[in-house]
C-alpha cells in the first residue's frame, strides 16, 4: 500500500484501489528492461488492469454511460424550464477557440472564467417533488466550448442538500456532491461535454441552498482531440494491437484533466503497481510527466479517464476517478 501523509504530518498506510476516488501521483525510477515483451510478460508486477466500472450502465445503444440519477429522471429534469446563465453575457465574448489555443501552452486545453455566482442568483423557483424535496435547476453556458468544467463552493450546504451535474443532452449525470466534500480551494465537478451544463440542486425545503459557482472552465480544445500533431508512422494505435498482454496493460493508461493556474491542462498517465506488496496485494500508483504539472495545480481536482484507446473515445463511456496527492517529482526524468 502507498505511504500517505496525514494532516498531522505523520506517515501512514492507506489502501488505494482502482475504484478509489483518490489517486497518488509519484516519482518512479526508470529501470532497464530486456525489452517490451519482458515487460508485458511480468504479469501484474508493474501494471494494474482496470476492471469494469461499477457506475456504468447500458442505455440500449451499446455504449456504457454513467448515471448517478435514473436516466428517465434526468431526461425529465432537462425538459423543465430553467434559468440559463451565459458566461459571455457577463464577461463579454471570448476570442475564438483557435486564438485561445495559440495563446496558451500546448498542453493547456481550457481557460478559466471566474464568476463567483451565488445559487440564489443562478437558480429559479424550485419544483416540489413527490418525496417532498425541492429541486432547483439551472443551466450554465459558454458559447463554442467543446466541454465545460465548474468549480463550486460546497462549504455552506446543509446536511440534506445535494448537487448533481447533468449532461445537457441527457447522456450522463454525476453526483451527489455535498458539504462533506467541501474544500478551501473549491471543488471541481466532472468535465461535461458541450457548451451547456445543467445543475440540479436538491433541498429539504423551498429555500435555495447556499451554493456558489466560482469558476467556469471553457474547453477551447476537445479533451480527446487536443490538437497535437499526427502520430508518427512507427506508432501502433492500441486498437490495432494484437498482443493480449499489451492490451491488458493498456487498460491502465489514462487521460488526465488537470486544474492549473487559469485553466485546465491535458496529459496522460499510467497506473502502475509497486513491486512491494502487503498481504500479497501490489500498491497502485499513478505516474505522469512533470511538465504537465509544472505550474499551480489543484491536485484534488485532477481527473483521470481510464482505458483510453483513441482520440474518438466517448468521455462518458470511460471509467474515471478524481483527486490526487503529489508524493514527489523529478525534473530531470520529467516524472511525477
Secondary structure, DSSP 8 states (H G I E B T S, - for coil): --EEE-TTS-EEE----TT-S-EEE--------S-HHHHHTTTTSS-------TTEEE-SSS-EEEBSS-HHHHHHHHTS--EEEEHHHHH-----HHHHHHHS-TTEEEEEEEEEEEHHHH--S-EE-TTS-EEEEEEEE-TT-SEEEEEEE-TT--TT-EEEEEETTSS-EEEEE-GGG--TT-EE---EESSEEEEEEEESSSS----EEEEEEEESS-SS--------TT---GGG---HHHHHHHTTEEEEEEEETTEEEEEEEEEEEEEEEETTEEEEEEE--GGGTSS-B-GGG-EEEES---TT--GGGS-EEE-EEE---BTTTTB-
